[in-house]
């Protein structure tokens, strides 16, 4: 199974909103409502930010939201803050009955 | 408090065997799937496989099937990832993580270990 496609990098200024896309196929993103998003700061373990397309785990800021349209899932971060600068990964269940990650997106807060 | 504590960093030679561990605490270890994720230096995350400690049901990514073995000892709340013959290309950070959802092999890991760095070099 191929990795999901994410932009290599995105950037935004404090207070702005940004959206990171995650494109797959009907065999993964488009076929199931099992898409998750992770945040990873350098040298740290990933942190779950969104699961089941749009659900936030307890303790995750409501500035983070997820959605899906067709074969593309999206993570939106509103009110961008300096601490949001990190790598972000999407992940989806697939028709192979195992998940696959996206290639990752580096978010820079200008 | 849910915690996953992994064993320490390892330095091995090609051809050697290795078994790293992940000890869970603060929750019912037998009731949640535990997965393993690889991150090669400077690269992204790769889902390797997952085990349900309650009955040892195990699933592997096609990319890792036959390359590693995942196991668990529920009596000590510990999951394992092992190699029988390491290669230089196995050099990476390995994370264990607890799956949030009940769907088998879902993409949602809510708690992560601190990672175990494995270095394979002659």
Interface residues (C-beta under 8 A of the other chain):
Chain A: X1 X3 X34 X35 X36 X38 X40 X45 X46 X47 X48 X51 X52 X57 X89 X91 X92 X93 X96 X97 X98 X99 X100 X101 X102 X103 X104
Chain B: X37 X44 X45 X46 X47 X49 X59 X60 X61 X62 X95 X97 X100 X101 X103 X104 X105 X106 X107 X108 X109 X110 X112 X113 X114 X115
